[in-house]
Amino acid sequence: MTSGEGLRRWYRSVVDEYRRRTPGSARMFEQGGGVLPGGDTRYSITTPPHPLYFERGEGPYLWDVDGNRRLDLNNNSTALVHGHAHPEIVAAVCDRAAIGTAWGGHSPLEVEWGRMICERVPSIERVRFANSGTEANMHMLKVARAFTGRDLVLKLDGAYHGTYDGFELAAAPDGRVVPSTGGVPANLSENIVLGAWGDKEGVAALIRENADRLAAVILTPFRSAGGFAHPPEGYLETLRDVTADEGVLLLFDEVISMRLGMGGAQGRYGVTPDMTALGKLIGGGLPVGAFGGRADIMALTDPLGDMKVALAGTFNANPMTAAAGVAALRLLTPEVHDRIDRLGARLREGLATAVKDRGLPLRVEGGGSLLSVACEPEVARPDVLMTGLPLAFGNRGVFGFPYLSTSSVMEEQHVEYVLETARAVMDHLASALGDAA
Ligand SMILES: Cc1ncc(COP(=O)(O)O)c(C=O)c1O
């Protein structure tokens, strides 16, 4: 049996088991297709043969509509740093709901929430709220362009900053910059230069070459797209120095990497950008985005000042999200960060050992409370392996592969359960591939 045949056979058995365990989700998906295109409204969570439909969550667990309980390592794409329905966050949200969810005026909570963010994130002297990480990055870019009076932006090829036209551009095989999804005007590529993750000399040269037209360089300081990873030695420092020398703004997208410490990745690495976009965990489980930075740059959005950039949003800093956000940030102390990081490290080590012991073509990466499992390049059908893996883990009660995070409501016993599951899943895979240890 070749490993290609083995992989297909493994995938079929995993899918058969998945279908057996989740008939209710299959039915919901079919019904969903009648009202949502392809049953979907968020492409990153729709998977063949059908996605899971969940009924409720509590602590580190989720229950699907068929009653299967799963340990949740997805944590809504890393946002739920305190797991599901944390009592203090639930209380904060319920108290707010009872006195009105949103109004066309300010609320004292936004000041408290903003203060917590300014105190924690080194680059943020002033902050503005939005409703998603996409919006946060979009607004941040607008302000950077207005501040510098330039249009060109350097982003890293393949980096994800949300579903916004201005960033949905990538390198074609012939090197041209082209839209990475339908509906993005082709001429937006005129405003983008693409750099490469980790290539400090290459990116520094691009910044210098384009300096007089370049508004900003944007990146996730901790790699997110293509697998979680710390930056190579000196990469962020080089980008900081060159952008400062050339009068170009440095923007960090910390929508995910805010998990890396009280001050996000910038606090951990000691490199301070000019502006930062946030999302996910700062909303305590409700929809959120925020961006902030140097006071002189953020002053461009002041409606009683110059207001060079007019930014509105019916639900910006709404009291429901603010209440959940404040509660979540209060719970996220340095001790909690240390704990979720330790659980993350144990999970990474255990998974890497399970992969190595079986000689599987997988790579375990990450840092802090974040980890990812990717396929090595030699795999002929990475799509089959990477579609099957989350289903195989799901069949055994673990949800979230291949992008994983720990949460403050997880204990060591949960990590040990994931590792036990991983050993069983990987034994099955290794024997199907014909090279079990
Ligand atoms: C690094 C990064 N930036 C931005 C976004 C977009 O955030 P949202 O989905 O809240 O729009 C994401 C979402 O996964 C992200 O991972």
The ligand as an ORCA input file, in Angstrom:
! r2SCAN-3c Opt
* xyz 0 1
  C      -4.202     38.399     12.569
  C      -5.650     38.687     12.286
  N      -6.019     39.920     11.931
  C      -7.305     40.242     11.701
  C      -8.297     39.299     11.795
  C      -9.724     39.658     11.514
  O     -10.459     39.718     12.674
  P     -12.063     39.551     12.604
  O     -12.334     38.138     12.197
  O     -12.529     39.896     13.971
  O     -12.534     40.528     11.570
  C      -7.963     37.995     12.167
  C      -9.013     36.949     12.281
  O      -8.775     35.795     12.437
  C      -6.613     37.674     12.404
  O      -6.244     36.436     12.718
*
